[in-house]
Amino acid sequence: MKILLTGGSGQLGKSIIKLKPLNIDLITPDRSKLDLSKTESCIKFVKKEKPDWIINCGAFTNVDKAESERENVFLINHEAPKNFSKVLSDYGGKLLHISSDYVFDGCKNKPYLTNDKVNPQNVYGYSKALAEQSIKEILTEKNSYSILRTSWVVSPIGNNFLLTMIKLMKRNNDIRVVNDQLGSMTSTLNLAKSCWLLISANEKYTLKNLEFPPIQHWCDEGIISWYKLAIEIRKITMEKNFIKNPCEIKPIS
């Protein structure tokens, strides 16, 4: 099976590459070969390679920066998966699109279900919600797409809360962390495993002519606030001697 991976240099992409099954021919182009901000680049590359699947984990993920770079955000997060969907629909390829809890408004106060109404509250969330909608409208064949929503992704590499906290704790005597947002942390390694399992399950359902649920939610077990997570990070990093200074962590709303 031939699979095209976008975002292969990112934290999730590297985990997907690391856990690749032996029977997969995985194509991992860099930005010079496949630029998600360029429509023609996306269309030409997929037409040339004709992968059985595209795993689209390439995205503009800086939520704060997205507010001031709207055009680039929508090109990468919406137009790219939309164009992938158009080409895939022409020859029968499939799409696994990594989406986000940011498509919701966060007001539910309990875990979101896959059929809950989306209500994004910022540019990043809106771009991801638009992508989901376009995928659904274009890839109408049974089992032709899977949308995988996740939350609070962390990894030993890249830009994420875990590494940011370690960096801040090393150079500051005290830091302030939000204590009134609750969520579930997700390891890129576990998320990557779920991606490969999802593709395998989709293929098995297709062989049996069964419909595979098109939207999935995945996060690791547990519920925590950013503040309590920072406390745990400090505890573990001090136990492992990564940090010697017991930085004070102050809760803020």
N, C-alpha and C positions, 0 to 999 in steps of 0.2 A: 504494500500500500504506500502510495506517495502522498506525503503531507508537507504543506508549506507552513512554516512558522514565522509569524511576524513578531517583532519585539524580542528576538533571540538574545540580544545583549542585555536585556533587563533582568530584574531579579526573578520573576516568574519564568521568563523564557529560558534562562540558564538552568533552572530546575527541571523544566520540561525536557530540555536536551539531555540532562544528566540521567533522567529516568526513562529515556526512549526505549520502547520494546525492540527486540532484535529484528522483527519482521517489518520494521518501518523504514522507508526511505525518506529521511527528514531533510528538507531544504531550508536553510537558515540564512537568507540573504542579509547583507548589511545595508545600511541606509543608502549607500552609493548605488546599489542595485534595485532597491525597493524603498522608495520614499513615500511614506503614508500621507504626506502633505501634498503630494502631486498626483492628481487624478490619472493622467496618462500613464504614469509610472506603475500605478496599481493595476490598471486594466491590461497593459501590455505584458507585464510579468506573469500574471495569472493565465492569460491567453496562451503564452509561450509554454509554460510549465504544465498546465492542466492537472493540478493536483487533485487527488480524490477528496482530500480535506484541506481546509485552511484552519489553522489554530490562530486566531487573531488576539494576541495578548499585547500587541503594540498599542500604546495609547499615550495621550497627553494626560499625565496623572497629577500634576501639581495643582491642587484644588484652588489655592489662593492666587497663584499666578494666572490661572485660567480666566479670572475676572477681567484682566487687562489684555489678554491675548486671545480674544474670542474667535477671530477668524482662523487662526492656526488650530485652536481647539476643535472647532467644528470640522475642519478639513481632515484632521487625524482621527477624531473620535466618532464622527458621523459619516462623512463622505467616503472615507476609505472602506469601512465595512459595507456601506451601501453599494459601492462599485464592485467590491469583491462578490457580493450577492448577485449582482446582475450578470457577471461573467460566469459564476458557478451555475446559475440557473440555465444558462445556454447549453451546457454540456452535461449537467447532472452531478456536479460536484457538491460537496457539503461544507458547512461552516460551523466551527465551534468558536463562539464569540464570548470573550471574557467581559462581563459587565460588573456592576457595582451596586452596593447598598445605597449609594447616593441617588439612585433613581427614586428613592422614597423620601418622605419628608421627616422621618424620625419621630413622629408624634404618636406612634402606636403603643409604645411602652411594653411591647412583647415581640417575640420573633415574627418577622414578616413571612407571609406565605407567597408561593410563586404566582398566585392569581390575585394578589392584592394590587390595588390601583396605584400606579406610579404617580408621584407628585414631587419632582425634583425642585430643590430650593436654590440652586446656584448654577453657574454656567457649565461646570464639569458634569454635574448630574443631569442637566438638560441635554447635553451632547450625548451622553450614554443612553438616555431614554429615547432620543431621536433615532439613534443607531438601532436599538431594539425594534422600534416601530418599522423602520425601513426593511430590516431583515425579515420580519414577519410578512410584510406586504409583497416582497420580491420572491422569497424562497417558499413557495406554496406547496411544493411536493412533499409528501409524507416523509418525515425523518430527514429532511434536507438541511436542517439547522438545529443547533443546540445553543441556547444562551445560558451561560453559567455566571450567576451573580455571587460575589464574595465580599468580604469585609476585612478591614484592619490587617492588611497583608504585611508580614514581616519576614526578614531573611537575613542571613549573615552578610549580604552584599546589598549595594544600591542605597536608595534613600527611603528610609522607613522610620517609624516611631522608635523602635528598639535601638537602632544605631544612633539616631539623633539624641536620645536620652543618654546613652553612654558618653557621647561626645560632650554634651552639656555638663554632665556630672564630673567629667574630668577637669573642666576648666572653670567651673563656677562653685561658689560656696553655697548658693541656694538657687533653686529654680521653681517656677510656678507652673502647675499642671492642672488642666480642667478636671473637675471631679463630678460633674453632673451630666456626662455623656456616657452611656453604657453600650457595650458591644461585645463582639467575639473576635478574638485575635485569630489569624490564619497564617500558618507556615506555608511558604512557597513550595516546600517539598511535598506536604500533604495535598496542597491544591493541585500540584502537577500530577500526582498520583490519580487524583479524581478526574483530571482531564483525560488521561489515557484510559481509565476505566469507563468514562462516559462514552468515548468514541467506540470502544469495544462493545459496550452494551447497545449503543445505537445500531451498530452493524448486525448484532445478533437479532435484535427486534426486526430489522429490515429483512433479514433472511427468512424470518417466520411470518412476514407480512403483517407485523404488529406495529402499532403506533407508539413510538417512544416519546415520553413527555418532553416537549420542546424547551421548557424553561426549568432550570435547576438552581437550587441554592446550596452553597457549600461554605462552611467555616469550621474551624476547629471547635472542640467542646469548651464550654465555660462562658460565663458572663462576667465582665469586669469594667471598671471605669478607667479612663486614661490615668487618673491619679494613682489608683491602686496598682495599676500595671507598672507605673514608674517606680512605686515602692518596691515591688517584686524584682524589677530589673536591678535596682540599687542593691537589694539584699543578695541576689545571686552573683552579681559582678564583684561585690566585696568579698563574698565567700571564695570566689575563684581568683582573688587578687588582681582583677582587671582594674579595679579602682581602689585607691587607698584612702582618699578623702571622703568621709561620710557626709556628702552634700545634703543639705536640708531641702526637702521637697514640700512645697506649700500648696494646698488645694485652693483653686479659684473656680468661680462659676463661669 
